[in-house]
Amino acid sequence: MSALPVLFVTNHVPPDRRGAFQALHRRVPIELALFGGRSHHATAGVEDPGVPHEHLTQRDCFRKARSGEHRAVVCGTAGRTALPASYAGARRAGLPFVLWSALWAQPRSPAHAAGALLLARIYADADAVVTYGPHVSAHARARGARRVVVAPQAVDEAFWSEPGPPGPSGVTSFLWVGREAPEKGLDELLEAWDAAALPNARLDLVGVEGDLVERPGVRAHGPADPVALRNFYAAADVLVVPSVPTATFKEPWGLVCNEAMHQGLPTIATDAVGAAAGGLVRHERNGLVVPARDIPALAAALTRLHEEPVLRQRLGTAARRDAAAFSFEAWADGMARALDFPGG
């Protein structure tokens, strides 16, 4: 295998991705090219990802990829020009190119429509496509990907499984974590909450300012740092991830599911959540999965987990066990397999 590192082009390194990149770097030397910009993660990127890295612009990705200082180039689907620039630079340098894809539906916006043909070419021409799970793999294969490898999404199990303060007794605590965006399904959740009208239950919203929600049993807490968020998980009984698809976004995964499951929480998720489509959240095994935008189904799931504490316990026990397989090492193993090219 060449001693040169692999160039890994991405926008940010969220806290939970730091351990994944470090696990990969132990197998395959990598250098991160970080171009910043918008992030769909709830937390900001870390200053030091713990592996060699450089901050650059999206346009600079072409120069970096063709520099001859790497043995292969990996790039994700974030950004407007980083992907085509990295792909073109790799091909100019005669290097293998790996697409790291989170997409399991084609976004419908003018910008995405303009780049659809180029993206289709990259899918078909890439030496490998690395995906979040089988839902993304199916989308990649439908677009001509020749070699598809799964690198499962992961979080820091040691951190997220640490015990925290328990919630109040005699109350079923539901938890939603996200940002104020239509695709996160908060409006649908609040409508289902009103319809369920659960006694002795509360709904905590993390990431929403308090003056935006005025409902019985609902409390909004604003953004939370990782330790505070872990304490919310520890005090909760059920995580709710009611994401809905929009023209420009379909939840690629939802790392809050991994985080909460390490605390032994069952999850109510819609079928528009990648963690459900990708095999982490499984209906009747470690959570409940309902159709997106189906308010009666969501209300029924809330009611069921409120009224059946034995079911909550069973699903939560399975959740903690199942989440352990979605580890940094598993992600790094998948990515390393994708980078194992003939002739090395």
Secondary structure, DSSP 8 states (H G I E B T S, - for coil): --SS-EEEEES---HHHHHHHHHHHHHS-EEEEE------SSS---S--SS-EEE--STHHHHHHTSS--SEEEEES-SSSHHHHHHHHHHHTT--EEEEE--SS---SHHHHHTHHHHHHHHHH-SEEEESSHHHHHHHHHTT-SSEEE------HHHHTS------TT-EEEEEE--S-GGG-HHHHHHHHHHH--TTEEEEEESS-GGG---TTEEE-----HHHHHHHHHH-SEEEE-----SS---S--HHHHHHHHTT--EEEETT-HHHHTTSS-BTTTEEEE-TT-HHHHHHHHHHHHH-HHHHHHHHHHHHHHHTTS-HHHHHHHHHHHT--TT-
